[in-house]
């Protein structure tokens, strides 16, 4: 049996960017599907994390993801 690695291209309902990961659900509109970054931003925003700190957290997440995919 041959298994193929297919990725579904999705469009974020908030920022409009394409992404391949499973979607996040917006905390403000349960019908809205978000890219992982927008989902993370909404979660961090909901606990009072500043936009500057959100950017640093996302940079760390992206750097980690790149390192495990190399």
Helices and strands as residue ranges (DSSP letters): E 10-11, E 18-19, E 24-25, E 33-34, H 36-46, H 51-69
